[in-house]
Amino acid sequence: MRDITDNPSIEADVVIVGAGFAGITAAREISRAGKTVAVLEARSRIGGRSLSHPIGDGKIVEFGCEHIGRRGAVADEMADAVGISSYKQYDRGYKLTDQHDKLVRWKGQIPRANPITLADYFQAAMRLERMRREVPEETPWDAPHARRWDSETLSSWMRRNMLTRGGRTLMSLLTEAGFAAPATEISLLHILNYSNGLGGYRAVTKVTGGSLERRLVGGSQGLVHRLAENIEEQIFLGAVVRRIEQFRDRVRLTGPGFDAVGRRVVITVPVPLAARIEYLPALPGYRDQLTQRLPAGSVIKYLSVYDEPFWRKEELSGTALSHVGPVQAVMDGSPPDGSPGVLTAFVTGPNARKLARLPGAARRDAVVGALTRIFGPRAGRPFELFEKDWMAEEYTRGCYHGCTPPGLLTEYGAALRNPIGRIHWAGSETVPIEYGSMSGAIDSGRRVATEILDLEAYSQMNGRTV
Ligand SMILES: Cc1cc2nc3c(=O)[nH]c(=O)nc-3n(C[C@H](O)[C@H](O)[C@H](O)COP(=O)(O)OP(=O)(O)OC[C@H]3O[C@@H](n4cnc5c(N)ncnc54)[C@H](O)[C@@H]3O)c2cc1C
């Protein structure tokens, strides 16, 4: 990989903005088809929302994405192709729910609660399962009730369709942990579409058979690095793209200290960040309006490291949900051999926004305090506590992915991936299936590569510029 300061002037058939899963996959596929590529990455590393952190002995913890679900065929296929295997998320033993007055132990998929709360939760979950089957996977905006379902949030639907406060609280907590945004901010149609992409509403927060089933040996960023093999010389780090100009037969990208020219450009940066680039000529109104409407979720991820996964000896899986906060969900994040022990804690939605504004020591006390309340005094003595606030990351600005509000899918959904002249769009928010995931990002990279290669082949055959 090269530093942009040593390469201020770049030329390639296709210039790609962003070196996450989407950008690297697009570059790999286009390069394999014989075209030249240049990947411009703002950070001094590749991987984007995928980031491993070494903890010694060749082991890592993951600051970003981690899990591949049952449906994650694309990520699996790519990992297989480059010789990376996966292992099951540790899930044996009891899970815990941290309630205001007590800790509740449970097994299975849904926390133990009083039967009326559970019955209410299940009837709502079953309804969502039935509704999602009416949503076409590729074009959710064509669902028979798309407009109605996209005109409200999951929260407003819950208020009309759930009878108990306990049921609504449980669904809200699971939603917030799964989407890093509260149910008040997410379109009902998006929830249905997102669930479809994972194989069902209940798959969103499920380990076995769900979206949290497996992790990659060596971490997800290891997969990005493997995919980048053979194109490393075409990746330029420290290249912050600020402006994109389109001409009849080419594009020109500029940023501090560099200039890159290509026949086409692929933009893979998160949608709100794409709005911070200047376009000449200006983008059509609908595309700009789209970029004004897809905010990222809010999450701070903590990795609390212990000499061993002590909770396993107490027959605990390491999975916990908290109604108290600020941590809302915890999982066992230990390496495959279980050493050292790692608890991965997620602070999401409004809790993350609030916590992020506190001084570092107060944040640490709040998180360690929550882990101690849930897992006992040993959890209060980590030998290391790592913190990753994705909202503060200049080139991401929130995670896990874009949180689709009411009106976005039906009004602008199709525009998410429609090219504009020589500008093509990819990234995990541009796919209907496995939206917002590493699998989705890889899929978008493959889709955009095919889109460009087809256009280039057509141009060559007909001697025309398209
Ligand atoms: C805490 C967390 C947990 C997650 N958990 C999971 C999970 O368990 N499973 C899962 O499948 N997914 C998960 N995700 C989501 C997953 O990480 C993303 O969907 C995926 O990595 C997105 O890839 P991408 O290539 O589309 O975008 P990104 O990874 O965001 O890549 C975009 C790249 O563009 C660069 N960039 C931005 N602006 C500019 C600019 N102006 N010029 C040049 N470069 C720029 C960025 O630095 C970045 O490298 C998680 C994400 C987070 C943060």
The ligand as a Tripos MOL2 file, in Angstrom:
@<TRIPOS>MOLECULE
LIG
   53    58     1     0     0
SMALL
NO_CHARGES

@<TRIPOS>ATOM
      1 C1        -19.1930   -1.7440   16.0060 C.3       1 LIG1
      2 C2        -19.6610   -2.3610   14.7120 C.ar      1 LIG1
      3 C3        -20.1940   -3.6290   14.7180 C.ar      1 LIG1
      4 C4        -20.6200   -4.2130   13.5320 C.ar      1 LIG1
      5 N1        -21.0310   -5.5140   13.5520 N.ar      1 LIG1
      6 C5        -21.2150   -6.1650   12.3950 C.ar      1 LIG1
      7 C6        -21.3350   -7.5730   12.3800 C.ar      1 LIG1
      8 O1        -21.2460   -8.2170   13.4230 O.2       1 LIG1
      9 N2        -21.5380   -8.1860   11.1840 N.ar      1 LIG1
     10 C7        -21.5840   -7.4820   10.0140 C.ar      1 LIG1
     11 O2        -21.7350   -8.1100    8.9480 O.2       1 LIG1
     12 N3        -21.4560   -6.1350    9.9920 N.ar      1 LIG1
     13 C8        -21.2650   -5.4680   11.1510 C.ar      1 LIG1
     14 N4        -21.0430   -4.1170   11.1520 N.ar      1 LIG1
     15 C9        -21.2690   -3.3610    9.8950 C.3       1 LIG1
     16 C10       -20.1070   -3.5430    8.8950 C.3       1 LIG1
     17 O3        -18.9060   -3.2460    9.5340 O.3       1 LIG1
     18 C11       -20.2830   -2.5990    7.7180 C.3       1 LIG1
     19 O4        -21.5620   -2.7540    7.1400 O.3       1 LIG1
     20 C12       -19.2480   -2.8120    6.6180 C.3       1 LIG1
     21 O5        -17.9630   -3.0040    7.1330 O.3       1 LIG1
     22 C13       -19.2740   -1.6110    5.6950 C.3       1 LIG1
     23 O6        -18.3260   -1.7400    4.6590 O.3       1 LIG1
     24 P1        -18.2640   -0.6440    3.5070 P.3       1 LIG1
     25 O7        -17.1070   -0.9780    2.6620 O.co2     1 LIG1
     26 O8        -19.6000   -0.5160    2.8820 O.co2     1 LIG1
     27 O9        -18.0360    0.7580    4.2600 O.3       1 LIG1
     28 P2        -16.8490    1.2540    5.2150 P.3       1 LIG1
     29 O10       -16.2630    0.1080    5.9400 O.co2     1 LIG1
     30 O11       -17.4070    2.3670    6.0070 O.co2     1 LIG1
     31 O12       -15.7660    1.7930    4.1830 O.3       1 LIG1
     32 C14       -15.7820    3.1010    3.6710 C.3       1 LIG1
     33 C15       -14.3520    3.6110    3.5910 C.3       1 LIG1
     34 O13       -14.3690    4.9280    3.0360 O.3       1 LIG1
     35 C16       -13.3630    5.7030    3.6760 C.3       1 LIG1
     36 N5        -13.6860    7.1260    3.4770 N.ar      1 LIG1
     37 C17       -14.6580    7.8630    4.0690 C.ar      1 LIG1
     38 N6        -14.6690    9.1270    3.5770 N.ar      1 LIG1
     39 C18       -13.6790    9.1870    2.6510 C.ar      1 LIG1
     40 C19       -13.1900   10.2130    1.7730 C.ar      1 LIG1
     41 N7        -13.7390   11.4330    1.7340 N.pl3     1 LIG1
     42 N8        -12.1380    9.9160    0.9530 N.ar      1 LIG1
     43 C20       -11.5680    8.6930    0.9520 C.ar      1 LIG1
     44 N9        -12.0030    7.6810    1.7540 N.ar      1 LIG1
     45 C21       -13.0480    7.9210    2.5840 C.ar      1 LIG1
     46 C22       -13.4310    5.2510    5.1160 C.3       1 LIG1
     47 O14       -12.2520    5.5480    5.8230 O.3       1 LIG1
     48 C23       -13.6650    3.7350    4.9430 C.3       1 LIG1
     49 O15       -12.4490    3.0160    4.9390 O.3       1 LIG1
     50 C24       -20.5780   -3.4920   12.3150 C.ar      1 LIG1
     51 C25       -20.0310   -2.2050   12.3070 C.ar      1 LIG1
     52 C26       -19.5610   -1.6620   13.4910 C.ar      1 LIG1
     53 C27       -18.8810   -0.3230   13.4640 C.3       1 LIG1
@<TRIPOS>BOND
     1     1     2 1
     2     2     3 ar
     3     2    52 ar
     4     3     4 ar
     5     4     5 ar
     6     4    50 ar
     7     5     6 ar
     8     6     7 ar
     9     6    13 1
    10     7     8 2
    11     7     9 ar
    12     9    10 ar
    13    10    11 2
    14    10    12 ar
    15    12    13 ar
    16    13    14 ar
    17    14    15 1
    18    14    50 ar
    19    15    16 1
    20    16    17 1
    21    16    18 1
    22    18    19 1
    23    18    20 1
    24    20    21 1
    25    20    22 1
    26    22    23 1
    27    23    24 1
    28    24    25 2
    29    24    26 1
    30    24    27 1
    31    27    28 1
    32    28    29 2
    33    28    30 1
    34    28    31 1
    35    31    32 1
    36    32    33 1
    37    33    34 1
    38    33    48 1
    39    34    35 1
    40    35    36 1
    41    35    46 1
    42    36    37 ar
    43    36    45 ar
    44    37    38 ar
    45    38    39 ar
    46    39    40 ar
    47    39    45 ar
    48    40    41 1
    49    40    42 ar
    50    42    43 ar
    51    43    44 ar
    52    44    45 ar
    53    46    47 1
    54    46    48 1
    55    48    49 1
    56    50    51 ar
    57    51    52 ar
    58    52    53 1
@<TRIPOS>SUBSTRUCTURE
     1 LIG1         1 GROUP 0 **** ****
